Amino acid sequence: MYDHRKNFTSDNNAIVHPKVMEALQRANTGHCISYGDDPYTEAARTKFRSVFGDESETYFVYNGTGANVTSLAAAAAPFQAVICPEKAHINVDECGAVQRFIGCRLLTVKTEDGKLTPDLVKPFLNVLGVEHHSQPAVLSITQSTEVGTVYTLKELKELTDFAHSMGLTVHMDGARIANAAASLGVSLKAMTTDSGIDILSFGGTKNGLMFGEAVVILNKRLAESYKYARKQAAQLASKMRYIAAQFDALLTDDLWLYNAKQANAMAALLAREISSIPGIEIVYPVQANALFVKLPKDAAARLMEKYLFYPWDKEAGVYRWMTSFDMVEEDIYDFIEAVKAVL
């Protein structure tokens, strides 16, 4: 018998939101022209323009790695380089996909809180114009970051202004951008278009979709080559209506925001309740839907017998707990009781 207990491994593990499932069912009627020339895809693209601005262009892909790789392929050549945080998903969790499909180099930056700053990036730009070195062309940031922290709008604008002044394109890995926007209480447009982001990987799977991500191009210079990069990377869906219909539902009546707020609220509740338990330490500020906690390894092992979660740094005894939109307070309190029992 499969254990359907909610776990804290990843927000990927959550169910499909019922409204998204309904949208899939509505799209599953009759024949439609393939590869995106269908009314569902056009309707979703129209929704994206209403959110990100009339000049934005949206393309749908299968998954997050595909969104990141094709975004970067439109912005970087093989002799160029992408600057990113050391723990960025494109560096740690995508099996060298960027290097294989683009051929460019990743220049990784050590950061204490997952966030880049102009001062952290500057040393990597000393090689600009030197033919012996891969040329920095793209700055890739993650919002919310891999350690659950969130860039403020001021931090984003300072970073993008600096990057643009140095001739860099700015890519945002927004697998959890909804959680970041909910955390700050700002619009998606304020966090991207208005903050100077050039190209965005917009996450859906972690926020209620069955499958599919979107690439939102905010700098038209990148749009001309993007569709070819998507096709070459095997990310052009023939039955695109099934991805598009899900995003249409996600952007209707701010479902994306409702889902993100719920996930964030559950993380905040969990953080608040465990903060007084002896033997446990929260490592990073809890600003979205991720907790990084340090606890004794034997206690973690016993807790994993009941609940799944991810060992982030085994040597340091740091573990990641992710909350998702389908969790409720009862799920959190049940988990807290299990934590108390092992400690």
N, C-alpha and C positions, 0 to 999 in steps of 0.2 A: 504494500500500500504506500503510495507516494505521500510524503509529509507536506501538506500545503501551508504549514505554519509560516507566517510572515517572518522574513529574516532581514538582517542588517548588512548583507554583503554588498548589495548594489541596488540603486533605483531601477536598474534594468530588469530586476527580478519581479517587479510589480505587474499587476494585471493591466490589460488594455482598458482605458476608461470606457464606460458603457456608451457615452455619446460618440466616441471614436468608433466603437464597434458598430453602432447604428449607422454611422456615415459610410463605413465599409459595406454594410448590407445594402444601403441605398444605391451605392455605386455599382453594385453587382447585378445590374439589370441591362439586358440588351447588349448590342455591340457598340464599341467606340473605336475611333481611329487610334492607332497605337503611337507610342513614343512621344506622348504629350500633346498631340493635336486633338484634344478632346475637351468638352465643356467643363469637366471637373478640374482639370489642370488649369485652365484659364481662370476659373472662378477662384481657385486658391491663389494664383499669382496676383489677381486683383486684390485679394485680401492682404497679401504681403505688401503690395504697393501702398495700401491704405495705412499700414503699420509703419513701414520704413521710409516712405516717401515715393513720390511719383517717378523719380529717376532710378529707383532700385530695380534690379532684375533678379528674379528668383528661379533657381533650377533645383530639381529634386533628385536625390540619390538614394542608394539603398541603406547606407550605414555611416557611422561617424568617421571611421577611417577613410572611407571614400570621400566624404565631405572635406576632410582636411587635406587629403592628398590632391584632389582635383583643384581645390582652392589654391594651394601652393603651386601647383603645376601651371596655373594661369598667371602666376606672379613671379616665378623664378626659373632661370635657365640652369642647365647642368653645371655650368662653371660658377654659379652663384651659391649663396649660403643663406640659411634661415637662422635667425637668432631667436632662441626660445629659452624658457626656464629649464633647469636641469631635470625637473620632475615632470615636464610637459608630457602629455599623452603621446604626442608625435615622436617623442624621444624614447619613452619608456615602454609604452604599451601598444605600439603599432608595428612591431616586428621588422623595423627598417623599411617600412613601406615608402616613406618619403624618399629615402636614398635610392631604393630600387626603381621606383617609377619616374622620379624626376632626375635623379643622379646628382642632386645638389647636396651640399654638406649642412649638417646641423651644428651650429655653434651654441653650446649650452651654457647657461649662466646660473651660478649658484645663488640661491636666494633663500632667505630665512623664512619668509611668509608666503612663498609661491608667486609673489608679484615682482615684475620688473620695474625699474626706474631709469630715467635718463643716465644717471651716474653709473648704474650697473652695466648699461649697454655701451657707453662711450668707449671703453677699452677695446671692444671688439670691432670698432670702426677705424682703428689705426691702419688697417691693411687696405683701405679703400684706394683704388688706383694702382695697387701693386700687383703686377701680373703673376707673381709666384703664389698668390694666395686666392682662395675662393672669395668671391666678392659678396659681402653682405648686401642682400637685396630686400629681404622681408624680415619684419619683426612679428613674431607670432606670440600672442598672449592668450591666456585661458581665463574665462569669466563665467561662473566662479572658478577659482583656481583649483589645482589638484589637491590642495590641502584645505579647501573649503573657505578660503578667505575671498573677499570681494573688493575689487577696485572701486574706488569712489569715482564720480564723474570728473572731479578735479584731477585725480591721478591719471585717468584715461586721457583727458585732453592734454595734459602736460606731456605725456608719453607720446601720443600721436603727433603733436606739434613738433616735438624733437625729432621723431622718426622721419617725418616728412621733410624737415629742414635738412636732413642728411640723405635724402633721396630714397628712403625706405618705404615700401608698401607695408601696411599694417593689416595682419590677419588676426581675427579673433576666433578661437575655438570656443564656441558657445554651446557645448553639449548641455550645460546647465545654466544657460543665460537667463532662462525664466526664473530660476531660483535667485540669481543675482539681482535681477530687476525687482523681484518681490521683496528682497532684503532691503534694498535702498528706497523702495517706494517710488520708482521712476519708470518712465515708459521705455519700451524696447528701442524706440527711435532715439531717445535721449542718450541711451547707452551705446549706440552704434553710429548711426548717421550723423547725429549732432556732435558726437565725440571724436569724429575723424577716422572711424574704422573704414577700411577700403573693401574688405571682403570678410564675410561672416559664415562660419559653419553653425547653422541654427539647429539645436537639438530638439528632437521630438520623442525618441524612444524612451528617454529617461523621464519624460513628463506626460506619459499616457498613451503614446502611440504603440501600435503593434510592430511596425518597422518603418524605416525611412527617416531621412534627415533632409535639410534644405541648405543650399548654398545661396546666400543673398549677396549679390554684387552691388556695392555702393559707390564704386569708382568705375565709371563706364569704360575707362581704358582697359579694364580687365575682362570686359564682357565679350569682346570680339573673339578671343581665343578659348574662352572657357568651355563652350559646348563641345569643342574638339577634344579638349583634355578629358571631359567627362566620358565621351564615347570611348576614347582610347583606354581609359582606366576601367572599362567594363561596368560603368555606373549609370548607363542610360537604360532606364527601365522601359520595356516594351508596353506593359500594362501599367502605365504611369498613373492612371486615374486612381489606383488603389493607394498610392502614396499621397497624392494630392488631396483626395477626399478626406484623409485623416487630418492633414494640416488645415484644411478648411474648417473642420470641426474644432480643432485646437484654437484657432484664431477667432471663433465665433463666441460672442458674449464673454470674452476674456477667460475662456476655459483654461488657457495656459497659465494665467495668473492665479486662478483659484487652485489649480493643482499644485503650483509652486508654493503658494502660501501655506497650504496644508502640510506639505513636506517640510518646509522650513519651521513651521510651528511645532511639529513633532520633534525636530532636532533640538529646538530651543527648550522644549519641555524636558527632554531627556537630559540635556546638559544641566538644566536647573536642578533636577532631582538627584543627579549623581554627584553634584559638586560637593555635597556634604558627606559622602560615603568615604570612610578612611580606606587607604590603599589604592586609590584611583586618581589619576591626574589627567586633566584635559590639556593637550599639548598646544593646539592652535585655537585662536578665537573661533567660536561657532557663529558664523555669519550667514550660512545658507542651510543646506541639508546634510552636512557631513560633520561627524565628530571624530577626532583623532585622540585616542586615550592611551595612557600608559597604565598597565596593570600587571601584576605578577604572572609569569608564564604558566604556572600550574593552575592558577585561577582561570586564565584565559582558555586553557585546554579543557577544563571542566565546563566552562560556559559554552564552549563550542560543541559540546555533546548535546546541547539543547537548541542552540541558535547558531546559524552560520554567520560569519563575518570575516573580514579580510585582514590578515596580518600585514601591516604596512611596513614595519621595520622589526624583523624578528629579533635581531641582536639587541635592540633598545627596548624591546617589549612594547612597541607601539602598534595599536590596532585601529582599523577604520570601521566606524559604524555609520552606515548610510540610512537615511529615512526616505520614504517615498509618499506619493500623494494618496495612496490607498491605506495608509496607516491611520489609526485612530488612537485616542488616549489609552484605551484598554490595552492595546498592543504595547505601548510604551511602558505602562505600569507593570504589565506581566514580565517584560524584559528586565525592568529595574529589580523586581523581586528575585529574578534569577541571578542578577549581578550581586545583589546583597548575599544570596545564599552561598556563592563561591568565595566571597571575600570575608 
